[in-house]
Amino acid sequence: MYGRGSVDDKDNTATDLMVMLLLKRSNATLDRNVLFLAEAGEERNVKFGPD
């Protein structure tokens, strides 16, 4: 992944994406939906997620 100013979140985003891929590949039976949301923004200027 490449993006200006995104160096601090690349590892977290890659880890989250890998979890999604592993869930799909393992055909895991889940009792709820799992969503992946990746949003670009500064720590205090995002619409979703923790403060």
Biopython code that builds the backbone (N, CA, C, O; Angstrom):
import numpy as np
from Bio.PDB.StructureBuilder import StructureBuilder

atoms = [
    (1, "MET", "N", (0.846, -1.178, 0.000)),
    (1, "MET", "CA", (0.000, 0.000, 0.000)),
    (1, "MET", "C", (0.883, 1.229, 0.000)),
    (1, "MET", "O", (1.930, 1.259, 0.646)),
    (2, "TYR", "N", (0.456, 2.225, -0.720)),
    (2, "TYR", "CA", (1.209, 3.460, -0.780)),
    (2, "TYR", "C", (0.245, 4.612, -0.620)),
    (2, "TYR", "O", (-0.834, 4.616, -1.213)),
    (3, "GLY", "N", (0.622, 5.572, 0.166)),
    (3, "GLY", "CA", (-0.184, 6.765, 0.322)),
    (3, "GLY", "C", (0.563, 7.789, 1.140)),
    (3, "GLY", "O", (1.241, 7.445, 2.108)),
    (4, "ARG", "N", (0.446, 9.009, 0.767)),
    (4, "ARG", "CA", (1.124, 10.075, 1.484)),
    (4, "ARG", "C", (0.561, 10.180, 2.900)),
    (4, "ARG", "O", (-0.647, 10.329, 3.084)),
    (5, "GLY", "N", (1.434, 10.104, 3.889)),
    (5, "GLY", "CA", (1.016, 10.209, 5.268)),
    (5, "GLY", "C", (0.402, 8.943, 5.835)),
    (5, "GLY", "O", (-0.146, 8.970, 6.937)),
    (6, "SER", "N", (0.480, 7.840, 5.116)),
    (6, "SER", "CA", (-0.181, 6.609, 5.571)),
    (6, "SER", "C", (0.777, 5.621, 6.226)),
    (6, "SER", "O", (0.382, 4.500, 6.549)),
    (7, "VAL", "N", (2.023, 6.020, 6.426)),
    (7, "VAL", "CA", (3.019, 5.088, 6.933)),
    (7, "VAL", "C", (2.669, 4.573, 8.325)),
    (7, "VAL", "O", (3.045, 3.448, 8.656)),
    (8, "ASP", "N", (1.975, 5.334, 9.145)),
    (8, "ASP", "CA", (1.696, 4.896, 10.507)),
    (8, "ASP", "C", (0.567, 3.881, 10.606)),
    (8, "ASP", "O", (0.426, 3.246, 11.651)),
    (9, "ASP", "N", (-0.236, 3.701, 9.579)),
    (9, "ASP", "CA", (-1.359, 2.777, 9.643)),
    (9, "ASP", "C", (-1.263, 1.601, 8.677)),
    (9, "ASP", "O", (-2.171, 0.771, 8.627)),
    (10, "LYS", "N", (-0.190, 1.517, 7.918)),
    (10, "LYS", "CA", (-0.088, 0.439, 6.933)),
    (10, "LYS", "C", (-0.084, -0.933, 7.582)),
    (10, "LYS", "O", (-0.728, -1.855, 7.083)),
    (11, "ASP", "N", (0.636, -1.080, 8.693)),
    (11, "ASP", "CA", (0.717, -2.395, 9.315)),
    (11, "ASP", "C", (-0.628, -2.840, 9.874)),
    (11, "ASP", "O", (-0.987, -4.010, 9.747)),
    (12, "ASN", "N", (-1.374, -1.937, 10.485)),
    (12, "ASN", "CA", (-2.696, -2.285, 11.010)),
    (12, "ASN", "C", (-3.669, -2.635, 9.889)),
    (12, "ASN", "O", (-4.443, -3.584, 10.014)),
    (13, "THR", "N", (-3.637, -1.887, 8.811)),
    (13, "THR", "CA", (-4.535, -2.148, 7.689)),
    (13, "THR", "C", (-4.206, -3.484, 7.028)),
    (13, "THR", "O", (-5.110, -4.243, 6.680)),
    (14, "ALA", "N", (-2.931, -3.771, 6.857)),
    (14, "ALA", "CA", (-2.524, -5.044, 6.254)),
    (14, "ALA", "C", (-2.918, -6.217, 7.147)),
    (14, "ALA", "O", (-3.356, -7.252, 6.645)),
    (15, "THR", "N", (-2.771, -6.071, 8.450)),
    (15, "THR", "CA", (-3.159, -7.123, 9.383)),
    (15, "THR", "C", (-4.659, -7.371, 9.338)),
    (15, "THR", "O", (-5.096, -8.521, 9.286)),
    (16, "ASP", "N", (-5.445, -6.311, 9.356)),
    (16, "ASP", "CA", (-6.903, -6.443, 9.297)),
    (16, "ASP", "C", (-7.348, -7.100, 7.994)),
    (16, "ASP", "O", (-8.235, -7.954, 7.996)),
    (17, "LEU", "N", (-6.737, -6.706, 6.890)),
    (17, "LEU", "CA", (-7.074, -7.302, 5.597)),
    (17, "LEU", "C", (-6.711, -8.784, 5.561)),
    (17, "LEU", "O", (-7.453, -9.592, 5.002)),
    (18, "MET", "N", (-5.580, -9.141, 6.153)),
    (18, "MET", "CA", (-5.175, -10.548, 6.182)),
    (18, "MET", "C", (-6.147, -11.387, 6.992)),
    (18, "MET", "O", (-6.431, -12.527, 6.624)),
    (19, "VAL", "N", (-6.666, -10.840, 8.095)),
    (19, "VAL", "CA", (-7.676, -11.548, 8.885)),
    (19, "VAL", "C", (-8.914, -11.816, 8.032)),
    (19, "VAL", "O", (-9.477, -12.909, 8.080)),
    (20, "MET", "N", (-9.335, -10.831, 7.260)),
    (20, "MET", "CA", (-10.493, -11.016, 6.391)),
    (20, "MET", "C", (-10.231, -12.115, 5.356)),
    (20, "MET", "O", (-11.095, -12.957, 5.110)),
    (21, "LEU", "N", (-9.050, -12.106, 4.758)),
    (21, "LEU", "CA", (-8.701, -13.141, 3.775)),
    (21, "LEU", "C", (-8.668, -14.527, 4.411)),
    (21, "LEU", "O", (-9.145, -15.495, 3.818)),
    (22, "LEU", "N", (-8.109, -14.624, 5.614)),
    (22, "LEU", "CA", (-8.053, -15.919, 6.288)),
    (22, "LEU", "C", (-9.442, -16.422, 6.664)),
    (22, "LEU", "O", (-9.705, -17.621, 6.575)),
    (23, "LEU", "N", (-10.327, -15.533, 7.079)),
    (23, "LEU", "CA", (-11.706, -15.930, 7.369)),
    (23, "LEU", "C", (-12.374, -16.492, 6.120)),
    (23, "LEU", "O", (-13.049, -17.520, 6.177)),
    (24, "LYS", "N", (-12.184, -15.818, 4.999)),
    (24, "LYS", "CA", (-12.790, -16.257, 3.743)),
    (24, "LYS", "C", (-12.209, -17.602, 3.288)),
    (24, "LYS", "O", (-12.949, -18.511, 2.910)),
    (25, "ARG", "N", (-10.902, -17.713, 3.329)),
    (25, "ARG", "CA", (-10.240, -18.932, 2.856)),
    (25, "ARG", "C", (-10.537, -20.152, 3.726)),
    (25, "ARG", "O", (-10.540, -21.282, 3.239)),
    (26, "SER", "N", (-10.786, -19.919, 5.015)),
    (26, "SER", "CA", (-11.043, -21.039, 5.922)),
    (26, "SER", "C", (-12.505, -21.471, 5.920)),
    (26, "SER", "O", (-12.865, -22.452, 6.571)),
    (27, "ASN", "N", (-13.347, -20.740, 5.188)),
    (27, "ASN", "CA", (-14.787, -21.024, 5.161)),
    (27, "ASN", "C", (-15.373, -21.084, 6.567)),
    (27, "ASN", "O", (-16.214, -21.932, 6.867)),
    (28, "ALA", "N", (-14.916, -20.171, 7.423)),
    (28, "ALA", "CA", (-15.378, -20.124, 8.808)),
    (28, "ALA", "C", (-16.878, -19.859, 8.855)),
    (28, "ALA", "O", (-17.400, -19.032, 8.107)),
    (29, "THR", "N", (-17.557, -20.569, 9.742)),
    (29, "THR", "CA", (-18.981, -20.344, 9.958)),
    (29, "THR", "C", (-19.117, -19.300, 11.061)),
    (29, "THR", "O", (-18.706, -19.532, 12.198)),
    (30, "LEU", "N", (-19.691, -18.159, 10.722)),
    (30, "LEU", "CA", (-19.815, -17.055, 11.662)),
    (30, "LEU", "C", (-21.287, -16.815, 11.989)),
    (30, "LEU", "O", (-22.166, -17.083, 11.170)),
    (31, "ASP", "N", (-21.542, -16.312, 13.181)),
    (31, "ASP", "CA", (-22.921, -16.037, 13.565)),
    (31, "ASP", "C", (-23.305, -14.572, 13.337)),
    (31, "ASP", "O", (-24.361, -14.126, 13.786)),
    (32, "ARG", "N", (-22.452, -13.835, 12.643)),
    (32, "ARG", "CA", (-22.723, -12.437, 12.312)),
    (32, "ARG", "C", (-21.878, -12.015, 11.118)),
    (32, "ARG", "O", (-20.950, -12.724, 10.728)),
    (33, "ASN", "N", (-22.190, -10.889, 10.551)),
    (33, "ASN", "CA", (-21.412, -10.341, 9.434)),
    (33, "ASN", "C", (-20.128, -9.720, 9.959)),
    (33, "ASN", "O", (-20.089, -9.187, 11.068)),
    (34, "VAL", "N", (-19.092, -9.794, 9.162)),
    (34, "VAL", "CA", (-17.825, -9.151, 9.475)),
    (34, "VAL", "C", (-17.536, -8.166, 8.349)),
    (34, "VAL", "O", (-17.505, -8.545, 7.178)),
    (35, "LEU", "N", (-17.327, -6.909, 8.703)),
    (35, "LEU", "CA", (-17.081, -5.859, 7.718)),
    (35, "LEU", "C", (-15.665, -5.334, 7.857)),
    (35, "LEU", "O", (-15.118, -5.268, 8.958)),
    (36, "PHE", "N", (-15.084, -4.964, 6.739)),
    (36, "PHE", "CA", (-13.745, -4.364, 6.718)),
    (36, "PHE", "C", (-13.880, -2.939, 6.230)),
    (36, "PHE", "O", (-14.337, -2.704, 5.111)),
    (37, "LEU", "N", (-13.486, -1.984, 7.056)),
    (37, "LEU", "CA", (-13.548, -0.580, 6.698)),
    (37, "LEU", "C", (-12.161, 0.017, 6.847)),
    (37, "LEU", "O", (-11.593, 0.007, 7.939)),
    (38, "ALA", "N", (-11.619, 0.529, 5.773)),
    (38, "ALA", "CA", (-10.335, 1.217, 5.798)),
    (38, "ALA", "C", (-10.591, 2.651, 5.354)),
    (38, "ALA", "O", (-11.064, 2.891, 4.243)),
    (39, "GLU", "N", (-10.283, 3.580, 6.209)),
    (39, "GLU", "CA", (-10.552, 4.982, 5.926)),
    (39, "GLU", "C", (-9.279, 5.790, 6.107)),
    (39, "GLU", "O", (-8.559, 5.616, 7.091)),
    (40, "ALA", "N", (-9.010, 6.654, 5.178)),
    (40, "ALA", "CA", (-7.844, 7.525, 5.280)),
    (40, "ALA", "C", (-8.222, 8.787, 6.042)),
    (40, "ALA", "O", (-9.290, 9.358, 5.818)),
    (41, "GLY", "N", (-7.365, 9.212, 6.923)),
    (41, "GLY", "CA", (-7.620, 10.439, 7.668)),
    (41, "GLY", "C", (-6.677, 10.553, 8.850)),
    (41, "GLY", "O", (-6.044, 9.576, 9.252)),
    (42, "GLU", "N", (-6.590, 11.722, 9.390)),
    (42, "GLU", "CA", (-5.766, 11.940, 10.567)),
    (42, "GLU", "C", (-6.488, 11.437, 11.807)),
    (42, "GLU", "O", (-7.696, 11.202, 11.772)),
    (43, "GLU", "N", (-5.757, 11.272, 12.899)),
    (43, "GLU", "CA", (-6.306, 10.671, 14.109)),
    (43, "GLU", "C", (-7.524, 11.409, 14.654)),
    (43, "GLU", "O", (-8.442, 10.768, 15.165)),
    (44, "ARG", "N", (-7.559, 12.708, 14.562)),
    (44, "ARG", "CA", (-8.681, 13.461, 15.124)),
    (44, "ARG", "C", (-9.618, 13.988, 14.059)),
    (44, "ARG", "O", (-10.460, 14.839, 14.345)),
    (45, "ASN", "N", (-9.492, 13.503, 12.842)),
    (45, "ASN", "CA", (-10.293, 14.055, 11.757)),
    (45, "ASN", "C", (-10.984, 12.949, 10.955)),
    (45, "ASN", "O", (-11.174, 13.084, 9.746)),
    (46, "VAL", "N", (-11.361, 11.856, 11.630)),
    (46, "VAL", "CA", (-12.027, 10.772, 10.942)),
    (46, "VAL", "C", (-13.495, 10.715, 11.361)),
    (46, "VAL", "O", (-13.855, 11.119, 12.466)),
    (47, "LYS", "N", (-14.327, 10.211, 10.466)),
    (47, "LYS", "CA", (-15.752, 10.136, 10.740)),
    (47, "LYS", "C", (-16.092, 8.913, 11.586)),
    (47, "LYS", "O", (-17.026, 8.958, 12.386)),
    (48, "PHE", "N", (-15.340, 7.811, 11.420)),
    (48, "PHE", "CA", (-15.626, 6.566, 12.119)),
    (48, "PHE", "C", (-14.426, 6.165, 12.965)),
    (48, "PHE", "O", (-13.314, 6.647, 12.750)),
    (49, "GLY", "N", (-14.657, 5.295, 13.912)),
    (49, "GLY", "CA", (-13.582, 4.768, 14.724)),
    (49, "GLY", "C", (-13.415, 5.521, 16.027)),
    (49, "GLY", "O", (-14.118, 6.499, 16.282)),
    (50, "PRO", "N", (-12.465, 5.059, 16.869)),
    (50, "PRO", "CA", (-12.246, 5.681, 18.179)),
    (50, "PRO", "C", (-11.625, 7.065, 18.053)),
    (50, "PRO", "O", (-11.019, 7.402, 17.036)),
    (51, "ASP", "N", (-11.784, 7.840, 19.079)),
    (51, "ASP", "CA", (-11.183, 9.193, 19.102)),
    (51, "ASP", "C", (-9.695, 9.121, 19.252)),
    (51, "ASP", "O", (-9.028, 10.155, 19.290)),
]
sb = StructureBuilder()
sb.init_structure("model")
sb.init_model(0)
sb.init_chain("A")
sb.init_seg("    ")
for serial, (resi, resn, name, xyz) in enumerate(atoms, 1):
    if name == "N":
        sb.init_residue(resn, " ", resi, " ")
    sb.init_atom(name, np.array(xyz, "f"), 0.0, 1.0, " ", f" {name:<3s}", serial, name[0])
structure = sb.get_structure()
